[in-house]
Amino acid sequence: MSPAKKLQTLKQEDLDRLLLWLDSDPERAGSIYEKIRRRLITILASRHCSIPEELADETIDRVARRVEDIRETYVGEKALYFLGVMNNVHHEYLKQPAPPQPPIADDNEVATKEATHLCLDKCLATLAPHAHRLIERYYSSNKRAKIDLRKALATEFGISLNTLRLRALRIREKLQTCIEQCLQPTRQ
């Protein structure tokens, strides 16, 4: 639920009053509370709600704030009262505008990416085997693993980290030139 729709946060006395309304025994009241919450979440999830826990909690908060007014007059199954409030909360949720969808890539953009990947594959195939292996491994990891891998590569090739970086840079520049040449006919 959006912050504008959500009412004030639940006060401890409201929660205590709700549990007492559910049952005078605190253990049983807690058990009933959890059972009702699980049931609300299950129902909301079955309605394909994307935030069932949040709506269930909003439902419980609203009931807790109303207990003071209804505890003497409400007769019947208390869980049904929660279901009625949940229906209202769910209807409000459905009336909210849908969140914006991520932009869909146009066909031209997808075609360009596919062509670039095809050219990269062709250009990698033109590299010498050791250069191909080096560049693929050089860019194969992230974060800490990348640092460790590059140290291991430098040791494996018997060169310093600086020399390894320079070799990778040269190979990358060669690949970039090859890819640009490969893409030229498709850009006309």
For each residue, the residues with C-beta under 8 A, 3 or more apart:
1: 5 6 51 54 55 58 89 92 93 96
2: 5 6 96
3: 6
4:
5: 1 2 92 96
6: 1 2 3 58
7: 61 62 65
8:
9: 61
10: 14 15 61 64 65
11: 14 15
12: 15 16
13: 16 17
14: 10 11 17 18 61 64 65 67 68
15: 10 11 12 18 19 64
16: 12 13 19 20
17: 13 14 20 21 64 67 68 71
18: 14 15 21 22 33 60 63 64 67
19: 15 16 22 23 26 29 30 33
20: 16 17 23 24 29
21: 17 18 67 71 78
22: 18 19 28 29 32 33 36 78
23: 19 20 26 28 29 32
24: 20 29
25: 28 29
26: 19 23 29 30
27: 30 31
28: 22 23 25 31 32
29: 19 20 22 23 24 25 26 32 33
30: 19 26 27 33 34
31: 27 28 34 35
32: 22 23 28 29 35 36 78
33: 18 19 22 29 30 36 37 60
34: 30 31 37 38
35: 31 32 38 39 79
36: 22 32 33 39 40 60 78 79 82
37: 33 34 40 41 56 57 60
38: 34 35 41 42
39: 35 36 42 43 79
40: 36 37 43 44 52 55 56 59 60 82 83 86
41: 37 38 44 45 52 53 56
42: 38 39 45 46 52
43: 39 40 46 47 83 86
44: 40 41 47 49 52 55 56 86 90
45: 41 42 48 49 52
46: 42 43
47: 43 44 90
48: 45
49: 44 45 52 55 90 93
50:
51: 1 54 55 93
52: 40 41 42 44 45 49 55 56
53: 41 56 57
54: 1 51 57 58
55: 1 40 44 49 51 52 58 59 86 89 90 93
56: 37 40 41 44 52 53 59 60 86
57: 37 53 54 60 61
58: 1 6 54 55 61 62 89
59: 40 55 56 62 63 82 85 86 89
60: 18 33 36 37 40 56 57 63 64 82
61: 7 9 10 14 57 58 64 65
62: 7 58 59 65 66 85 89
63: 18 59 60 66 67 81 82 85
64: 10 14 15 17 18 60 61 67
65: 7 10 14 61 62 68
66: 62 63 69 70 85
67: 14 17 18 21 63 64 70 71
68: 14 17 65 71
69: 66 73
70: 66 67 73 74 81
71: 17 21 67 68 74
72:
73: 69 70
74: 70 71 78 81
75:
76: 80 81
77: 80 81
78: 21 22 32 36 74 81 82
79: 35 36 39 82 83
80: 76 77 83 84
81: 63 70 74 76 77 78 84 85
82: 36 40 59 60 63 78 79 85 86
83: 40 43 79 80 86 87
84: 80 81 87 88
85: 59 62 63 66 81 82 88 89
86: 40 43 44 55 56 59 82 83 89 90
87: 83 84 90 91
88: 84 85 91 92
89: 1 55 58 59 62 85 86 92 93
90: 44 47 49 55 86 87 93 94
91: 87 88 94 95
92: 1 5 88 89 95 96
93: 1 49 51 55 89 90 96
94: 90 91
95: 91 92
96: 1 2 5 92 93
97:
98: 101
99:
100:
101: 98 104
102:
103:
104: 101
105: 109 110
106: 109 110
107: 110 111
108: 111 112
109: 105 106 112 113
110: 105 106 107 113 114
111: 107 108 114 115
112: 108 109 115 116
113: 109 110 116 117
114: 110 111 117 118
115: 111 112 118 119 183 186
116: 112 113 119 120 179 183
117: 113 114 120 121
118: 114 115 121 122 182
119: 115 116 122 123 178 179 182 183
120: 116 117 123 124 175 179
121: 117 118 124 125
122: 118 119 125 126 178 182
123: 119 120 126 127 175 178 179 182
124: 120 121 127 132 135 136 175
125: 121 122 132
126: 122 123 178
127: 123 124 131 132 135 171 174 175
128: 131 132
129: 132 133
130: 133 134
131: 127 128 134 135 167 171
132: 124 125 127 128 129 135 136
133: 129 130 136 137
134: 130 131 137 138 153 157 164 167 168 171
135: 124 127 131 132 138 139 168 171 172 175
136: 124 132 133 139 140
137: 133 134 140 149 153
138: 134 135 149 150 153 164 168
139: 135 136 168
140: 136 137 149
141: 145 146 148 149
142: 145 146
143: 146 147
144: 147 148
145: 141 142 148 149
146: 141 142 143 149 150
147: 143 144 150 151
148: 141 144 145 151 152
149: 137 138 140 141 145 146 152 153
150: 138 146 147 153 154 161 164
151: 147 148 154 155 161
152: 148 149 155 156
153: 134 137 138 149 150 156 157 164
154: 150 151 157 159 160 161 163 164
155: 151 152 158
156: 152 153
157: 134 153 154 164
158: 155
159: 154 163 164 167
160: 154 163 164
161: 150 151 154 164 165
162: 165 166
163: 154 159 160 166 167
164: 134 138 150 153 154 157 159 160 161 167 168
165: 161 162 168 169
166: 162 163 169 170
167: 131 134 159 163 164 170 171
168: 134 135 138 139 164 165 171 172
169: 165 166 172 173
170: 166 167 173 174
171: 127 131 134 135 167 168 174 175
172: 135 168 169 175 176
173: 169 170 176 177
174: 127 170 171 177 178
175: 120 123 124 127 135 171 172 178 179
176: 172 173 179 180
177: 173 174 180 181
178: 119 122 123 126 174 175 181 182
179: 116 119 120 123 175 176 182 183
180: 176 177 183 184
181: 177 178 184
182: 118 119 122 123 178 179
183: 115 116 119 179 180 186 187
184: 180 181 187 188
185: 188
186: 115 183
187: 183 184
188: 184 185
